[in-house]
Amino acid sequence: MANEVAKTTGAVATTDSKNPIAIAANKIANIYISDISNLNAAVGVPMTDEAKRCAVNAILYLCGEMTAEVVQKLPKAQLVQVLQFVTINGLDVFSGQVFMDKRLNKKTGEWSIKATPMGSAYEIMTKRFGVDVKTVHPARIVHEGDEFSLPQFDGLKMTNVQFKPTLAGLDGKAIAVYYIIEKTDGTLDFAIATREGVAKNLMAQILNATLREESVNRGDLMKRLDGKTLDEILNDEKLAQWISPAYRSPASRESMIIQKMKKNALLHYTRDLGSKAYAAVASPIEEGEKMDMLSESKVVSYEDGEQDKPTPVAKIANFDVSEDGVVEVPPTEPEESTAKAQPVPEQMKVEPVEEKPQPKPEEKKVEKVSIFDTDDL
């Protein structure tokens, strides 16, 4: 829905737009833009027109995914952090540079949001916050069958990477992604990530996701993962319940793996930790190792002692936006229960009996049940 809104509004909400979602998003953005501009100025980042567009698009996306009424009720501190993150970095959610993590706390009924970088965001942030970085040159993808050799080092001097793509390699699997990073003093730096590094990411994410799943025998799970290549993990039907379908699908697997390798190559590149601008957006960046390869239903957080799973958000409702910017959402009619009431039996009269001490029941030992068959290991 949010992407459809972006198409109909040119990806920027405007006050003269006839789209109610865009109108609501623009009015919500106007409430925050001044505060965000002052916060950014305090850390040395001016609020440009491009930054404003990123802020409005972030709110437009949230309104399309969660409804404007929900966005208005979000904790102000969280929304400010999201908007400051996208404006300081210049990241556009509609360009696939921001992942909006929307979660509903079922215990309190409150929504929370976080924004983390994805896609080309790491290239943008490395150029902006990397130490002495002048330019991050486009990523180059190494396939099976290509001729490739790592750079050599003579003291602090680095020789050039030797890379010779082949036609045969274009049809092979992507085995590495690397970046050449140009420094302000004219020297070159190098960042690389491999396909099997993605396998380690996936193993760690699956093990973390099953920490509180009592039905999972983690010993069996670790044995099943041990020594497997990335493709063996992705093809394992017993592990499919934890893995995002986008990684398992033959149509999208390679592109997803390449995106993950790009992220891995730049994720830990040296950043200017003393920068006030970086300090303002450090938290979302440092959460870049989120469980982005898992099935959405398996990503959980624990708030107030209760599992808080991401819930498919409701699409935008038919609502009216008044001239003063108030969003009026029609109430949802409660669904009628289809369960039939069970007849309550009459109580039976019994003669009073003398209470006798009951023997203490033996404590039953509960054994963990493996989700895997022994023959599968």
HELIX and SHEET records of a PDB file:
HELIX    1   1 ALA A    2  THR A    9  1                                   8    
HELIX    2   2 PRO A   20  ALA A   42  1                                  23    
HELIX    3   3 ASP A   49  MET A   66  1                                  18    
HELIX    4   4 ALA A   68  LYS A   73  1                                   6    
HELIX    5   5 LYS A   76  ASN A   89  1                                  14    
HELIX    6   6 VAL A   93  SER A   95  5                                   3    
HELIX    7   7 ALA A  121  PHE A  129  1                                   9    
HELIX    8   8 LEU A  167  LEU A  170  1                                   4    
HELIX    9   9 ARG A  195  ALA A  209  1                                  15    
HELIX   10  10 ARG A  218  LEU A  225  1                                   8    
HELIX   11  11 LEU A  230  ASN A  235  1                                   6    
HELIX   12  12 GLU A  237  TRP A  242  5                                   6    
HELIX   13  13 PRO A  245  ARG A  248  1                                   4    
HELIX   14  14 ARG A  253  LEU A  267  1                                  15    
HELIX   15  15 LYS A  276  GLU A  286  1                                  11    
HELIX   16  16 GLU A  296  LYS A  298  5                                   3    
HELIX   17  17 THR A  374  ASP A  376  5                                   3    
SHEET    1   A 2 VAL A  98  ASN A 105  0                                        
SHEET    2   A 2 GLU A 110  PRO A 117 -1                                        
SHEET    1   B 3 VAL A 133  VAL A 136  0                                        
SHEET    2   B 3 ALA A 174  LYS A 183 -1                                        
SHEET    3   B 3 ARG A 140  HIS A 143 -1                                        
SHEET    1   C 3 VAL A 133  VAL A 136  0                                        
SHEET    2   C 3 ALA A 174  LYS A 183 -1                                        
SHEET    3   C 3 LEU A 188  THR A 194 -1                                        
SHEET    1   D 2 GLU A 147  SER A 149  0                                        
SHEET    2   D 2 GLN A 162  LYS A 164 -1                                        
SHEET    1   E 2 PHE A 153  ASP A 154  0                                        
SHEET    2   E 2 LYS A 157  MET A 158 -1                                        
SHEET    1   F 2 SER A 301  GLU A 303  0                                        
SHEET    2   F 2 GLU A 306  ASP A 308 -1                                        
SHEET    1   G 2 ASP A 320  VAL A 321  0                                        
SHEET    2   G 2 VAL A 327  GLU A 328 -1                                        
END                                                                             
